[in-house]
Amino acid sequence: MRSKFIVPGLGLILMAAMCVWVGGCSDDSNPAADKILPGAADDPQFLFVQDHIDNYLDTANVYFETAFDNMYLVPGGSGEEYPLPDPETEDPDIPMYGPMDDGALFEYTYADGWHVRYIYRENSVFTDHFRDSTQFMAVSEVVEDAESADYMNFILHWDYTDNETDATHYNWAGYMNFEFSDLDATTATISGTDASRIEWNYISVDTTIEAVVDMAVTVTDLAVYQSAGEVWDCGCPTDGTVEMDVNVSYTLDDGVFPQMTATAWDVTVEITDGAAEVRVVNGKEYWEYTVDMCTVTSE
């Protein structure tokens, strides 16, 4: 499982890149150079970064729900046994990871207290890998069954490679490590880290542009409610903080003189009942806005 990938409009990507190469689209003439000032809402560089911030916030609850699914779907979990692919079914689905087409590989192991799944898919369009690991604990002791667990550690590695490289394409890789505490109560706490890299490649007759977006995310004390029936199936946070370091680099190669430049963005998100107050800082400018992430399950 990985969050949906949003490719900003081609014009926005090209405009953001060109703004960097020509020295920026913002007005730097303000004499208060030592002050941090509001940035322009239509700044193409900001809009490009905002797309990636909002994409993460829009799908963060899906990450957490993917982890919660492991409490009920892994062998030894407290619900039904994890469904393995049926070779008689065309493109059988694996929960959280989608269809397993011809040539796909699925492996499951349990060792040293970890439920581990490995998935590999390859076709003419793309190649991707997933490896997720889940461990349950009760009163600081590792347990195989999630039914008595008060703690869960969920780790996921993934990568996606576009196999159609003669045209505009992208590659993506990431890693997340989240800890879920207080699973024996009605409100759980989520903390951890998430890192990803997206490599977007624009190819034209005489020019190529590579945009690389690196995101390092720290999640601190996100609170989520248990659903009715004492089931953990809603990852929409009611409280907590998310911090992001977003680094964007552009490389333009016109076949004569390649040019490369980079920008860095600091993001702080305060969450209340599924709504996020976002503050973005780049150099001497900042942007603030609100985005609705998801709908909170009633406590």
N, C-alpha and C positions, 0 to 999 in steps of 0.2 A: 504494500500500500504506500502510495505517495500522494501528496496533495495534487490537485489538478493543476496543470501548467497553463498559465495565462500568458500568451504572447501579446505584448502591447502592439498597437497598430504600427505598421512598418514606418509610417510617417513620423510617429512619436519617437521611435528608436533612432531613426536617422537624424531627426531634429535635435534630440538630446545629445547624440554623439557630435554633431556639428557645433552645437553650442560650446562644448568643451574645447574643441579644436580652435575655435575663433576667439577663445578667451572668456567664454561665459555669456549667458543671456541676461544675467541679472545686472542691475544698476549698481556699480561699485563707486559712484561719485559721491556718496554720502560721506561727509567729513567725519562722522562719528565712527571711525574705523575700529575703535576699541569696544564698541557696543555690539551686542547681538540683536539683529533687527528682523522683523517679519519678512519672510520670503514671498515672492510673487506666487499666487495660487496657480497660475498657468505656466510656471517655469517647467519646461519640458524635462529637464533632468530630475526635478522633484516628482513629476507625474509618472515618470518611468519607475522610480524607486517606490512610489506610493502603490503602484500596481502590485509589486512584489510583497510589500507589507500587508496590503489588504488581502491578497491571495492567501498568505499564511494565516492571518487572523480568521478568514472565512472558513478555513478547513482545519484549524487547530482542534476543534471538538471531534473531528473525524479521526485524527491521530489518537486521541484519548479513548474514543469508543472502540477503535481497533484493538487497543490494549485490553480494554474491558472484555471484549469478545473472547479473549484467551481464557478468561475465568470460567467460561462455559463450553468452549469448543475444543480445547486441547485434550488429548487423551489424559485421563486422570483428573480432568476438571470436574466442577460440581454439576455440570449439565450433561448434555448428550456427548457421546464420543465424537471426536473430530472427524468429519466426513472426508474420506480419502477419494481421490479421483476414480471414477468408474470407467474402465477402459472401453466399455460397451457404449458409453455416452459420447456423442460428438461434442468436442470442446467443453468438457465438464468444468463447472465453476469450482474454484477454491474460495471459501469465504475470505473476504478482504482483499483478494488478489485477482479475482476475475477468472476468465476462461483459460483453461489449460489446453492449448491447441496441440496439433501433432508435433512431436519432437520436444515437448515441454517435459521438464524433470521436476518431481516433487519428492522431497525426503523429509522424514520426521525422526528425531531421536530424543531420548531423555537420558541425560547423563549429568552427574555431579550437581543434581538439583535444578537443572535447566531443561525446559522444554524448548527444543530448537527445530525450526522449520527452514528448509532451503528450497527455493524455487528458481528455476532457470527456464527462460523462454527465448527462442530465437526464430526469426522469420526474415523475409526479404526486406521488411520495413524497419524492424528494430530488434535489439537484443536487450533483455533486462534480467537482473538478478535481485532476489530478496533473501535476506537471512534474518529471521527474527528469533529472539531468545527471551523466554519468560521464566521468572523464578518467583515462587510464592513463599511467604514466611508467616509463621504464627508465633507470637511472643519471642521474636528474634531467632526462631529455629526454622530451618528450611523444611517445607512440606511439599509433597507432590500434588496433593489435592487442594484446589482453591477454596473448597467449601469452608474450611476453618481459618483461612488466611486473613490476616489484618494488614498485610503488606504485599506489594507486587513490584517487581522491577522488570521493565519492558525495554528491550534494546532492539533496534532495527537498523540494518544496513541495506541500502539499495543503490542500484545504478541503472541508468537507461542510456542506450547508445543508438542514435539514429543511423541506420544502415544505408540511407539514401543521401549520400554526401555530395552528389553532383549539383544539388540545388540547395536553397536555403534550408537549414536544419538546426537541431539543437541536441545537446547531450546533458545529462543530469545525474548527479550522484549525491548521496546524503547519508547521514547517521543521526540517530536520536537515542537518548538514554533518559527515560522517565521513571521516577519512583512514585508509587501510589501508597500513601499511608492512611491509617484509620479506616480500613475497609471493614472493620467490625462495628463501625458507627454508621450514622445516617448521612454524614458529611465527610468526604474523603479529601485529602490534600495531595496535590500533584506538584512536584518540583523536578527540574532536570535541565538537560541541554539538547540542542538540536542544531545541526550544521548541514548546509547544503551548498552545492556549486552548480550553477546553470551556465552552460556555454552555448551561446546563440550565435549562429553563423549566417550572415547575409551574403549571398553570392550573386553578382551581376556579371555582365559581359567583361567589364574591365576593372572591377573593384570588388574587394571583399571587406566586410566589416565583421569583426568578432567582438561581441559584448559578453563579458564574464561577470556574473553576479555571485558574490560570496556572501552568505548569510550565516551569522553565528548568533543563536538564540538562547537565552537563559530564561527559564520559567521558574518563578518563585511563589510558592504557597498559593497555588490556584485551588480554590474550593469548588467542589462539585457535589450535587445532591444525589442521593440514592433515589431511584424511581419507585413507584408503587410496587408492592410485591417483593420488596427488599432485593431489587435487581439493579446491578450497576450497568446501565446501558446509555446514559446521557453524559457526554463529555463537555457540556456547555458550562463554563466557569461562572460562578456568581461573585467571585472576589479574587484578587491576586495581581501580580505584576509580571510583565513580559518585557525583557530588554533585548534589543537587536543591534548588532554591528553589521552594517550593510556596506560592502565595498564593490564598486562598479568600475570596470576598466573597459576601454574601447581600443581596438587596434584597427586602423584603416590601412589597407595595402592596395595602392593603385598601380603596383608593378614598377614604380619608380622610386618612391621614398616612403616606406612604411612609417606611420605615426601611431604613437600609443600614449594614452593619458588615463588618469584614474581619479575617482572621487570617493570620499568616505562619508558615511551617514550614521549618526547615533540616534537610536529610536528607543523611546520609553513608552510603555503602554500600561495604563491603569484600568483594570477591568471591574465593572460593577454590574451584576445581573445580566451578563451576556453582552453588555455594551462596552466599547473600548474607547478611552480617551487617549489619543495618540499625539506624541510630541516628537518631531523630527528635526535634527540639527545637522547642518552642513556648513562648516566654517563659521562665518559671522551671520548666518541666517537660520531662522527656524520656522517651522510650520506646525500648526495645531489643528486637529479635527477629530470628529467622533465617527465611529463606524459601529454598526450593529453586527456582532459576530454570530449570534445564535440565540435560541430560545431556551431559557433555564427551566429544568424540570422542577416542579414544586417539591419542597422539602416534605 
